[in-house]
Amino acid sequence: MLMGLSIRDVVLIEALDLQFHEGFSALTGETGAGKSILLDSLSLALGMRGDTSLIRRGAEQAIVSAEFDLRGLSTSHPLLVLLREQGFEGEDSSLILRRVLHHNNKSRALLNDHPVSIGLLREIGQLILEIHGQFDHLMNVNLHHKILDSFATSHSHEMEGLLILVADAYKALKNAEEELAHQRTLQEEALKKQVYYKQILGDLEKLSPKEQEEEILLKERQDVAHYGKIADAVQEALTALRTPTDFQTSLYSIQKNLERVNVIELKELKSAAEALDRASIELQEAYELLRGLYDLNQERAHKLSTIEERLYALRAVARKYGFQPMELYASYQQAQQAVEALGEGDGRLHSYEIAVTKCLNEYSRLAGKIREIRLEAAKVLSERVMAELPPLKLHHATFRIDVKKGDQPGPRGLDHIEFLIAANKGQELAPLAKSASGGEMARLMLALKVVLSHHGYISTIVFDEIDTGVGGAVAAAIGQRLSLLGKNVQVLAITHSPQVAAFAQHHFHVCKKEHKQRMETSVEILAGNDRLEEIARMLSGSTITNEARAAAQQLLGDSVSQIKNI
């Protein structure tokens, strides 16, 4: 409930502090007195858009504070839940929303004197107070869903949980559909590349590249090439051993000649013969070693040729497909996977299609249950609104909530919900915007609010000239229903109708007076004779007659008796 509104330096208001109470309060005053300034100030405190034109001339800044009483709200109330989420634990008795507007278009928002964002201020304001111009929100068909579901939730213990479940099911369905679409795209792209991948795979299967093969071959080639110099030296050594004279044969011949003269048994000859024998053995061993190296180098030469051929083959295929040779193995693996995926793609797509069907079935099941509850709630709500129309002088009007099953899933189900009305007898039901006048729409909105007042979470409703275009008995009926609405929620109504104002429990008079050589807006709380005079002024105009006072007395007396009978 709105407890107080404090305004500093807003347009024609220098300083104003208002206290509000439960029930129905009327705000009256002549045109231009400043009633709209009060509404603009309240909107500013609730986080709505404001500009520097609101700052009083000569002032540095404008400040508006709105104080709310939160006592009596359940711990599960959306406002208290939001406050806890934002770290304002324990802020459950009163709440002060403050807005400071500067000339540089910068503004500050505060919650119980703690700085907060303008967005949070607006979000909080929307959870505690509604401001309605003449039938504005009823024109928005998208809100009809919200109104019906709010009513349905209060009549079905399942509805709130089902709305959460269907929102989750819708999200799961969209995710499954997106994944299916993604897989179809992949499959289409794979099919387009089918010939290309098969050609790559054919060439690479023949080549059968190994991981990091080029790097390994290059190292082997370097190692093999290192032995080329050794091969040349071995070849020269073998040639020298054979030409121009065979060293082995010469040593053998010398050895035999010495052995024949060894009869002399000269110690020196014997030692020389033994040395030649050892040399022959060593030379033979050296020759065998060199011959082995020669044969080995021949194998290496052949291997070098094989390496060169392999490197050429790898590089030729890499050039053909625009790869680097080092990428061949990975490309081979990729081509294998791509070709395999083509064969498995249909199976995978089928599994995703099954997942979508499963999600759709679950979503449809939940949406169907919600539809059943909505149809019943729409019937009950329509009947209750219809019951409110005769007291508002809409005896021949027909109201119905149309719940059509759509074919496009949404987060709240499949239903398209729209309020229909036939304002006169014999008239066909049609959307509100096409068939109801401004006055009829205002009364229809009031009827809805009276019916829904037990089922919403908003504690304060502000009506801005809901009685525009009506008068007499119709205005009195509006006043009566505002008084009835005030029994469940706090109601503030800006009105020009004396019939409406007469039903208010609290009466605020907005006027404009000269102060310090400038005009200022002030607000007075009226009671007794002051209130009688204001009602009389509203009836007769600037000149208040005794007849007007008598009519005002009659209005106030009739309203009191009617309120007792509500």
Secondary structure as GFF3:
##gff-version 3
##sequence-region A 1 566
A	DSSP	beta_strand	2	10	.	.	.	ID=ss1
A	DSSP	beta_strand	13	19	.	.	.	ID=ss2
A	DSSP	beta_strand	24	28	.	.	.	ID=ss3
A	DSSP	alpha_helix	35	45	.	.	.	ID=ss4
A	DSSP	three_ten_helix	52	54	.	.	.	ID=ss5
A	DSSP	beta_strand	61	69	.	.	.	ID=ss6
A	DSSP	alpha_helix	78	85	.	.	.	ID=ss7
A	DSSP	beta_strand	94	102	.	.	.	ID=ss8
A	DSSP	beta_strand	107	111	.	.	.	ID=ss9
A	DSSP	beta_strand	114	116	.	.	.	ID=ss10
A	DSSP	alpha_helix	118	128	.	.	.	ID=ss11
A	DSSP	beta_strand	129	132	.	.	.	ID=ss12
A	DSSP	three_ten_helix	137	139	.	.	.	ID=ss13
A	DSSP	alpha_helix	142	155	.	.	.	ID=ss14
A	DSSP	alpha_helix	159	192	.	.	.	ID=ss15
A	DSSP	alpha_helix	194	207	.	.	.	ID=ss16
A	DSSP	alpha_helix	213	242	.	.	.	ID=ss17
A	DSSP	alpha_helix	247	260	.	.	.	ID=ss18
A	DSSP	three_ten_helix	262	264	.	.	.	ID=ss19
A	DSSP	alpha_helix	267	321	.	.	.	ID=ss20
A	DSSP	three_ten_helix	325	327	.	.	.	ID=ss21
A	DSSP	alpha_helix	328	388	.	.	.	ID=ss22
A	DSSP	three_ten_helix	390	392	.	.	.	ID=ss23
A	DSSP	beta_strand	398	410	.	.	.	ID=ss24
A	DSSP	beta_strand	413	422	.	.	.	ID=ss25
A	DSSP	beta_strand	430	431	.	.	.	ID=ss26
A	DSSP	alpha_helix	432	435	.	.	.	ID=ss27
A	DSSP	alpha_helix	438	452	.	.	.	ID=ss28
A	DSSP	beta_strand	460	464	.	.	.	ID=ss29
A	DSSP	alpha_helix	472	485	.	.	.	ID=ss30
A	DSSP	beta_strand	490	494	.	.	.	ID=ss31
A	DSSP	alpha_helix	498	501	.	.	.	ID=ss32
A	DSSP	beta_strand	506	515	.	.	.	ID=ss33
A	DSSP	beta_strand	518	526	.	.	.	ID=ss34
A	DSSP	alpha_helix	528	540	.	.	.	ID=ss35
A	DSSP	alpha_helix	546	565	.	.	.	ID=ss36
###
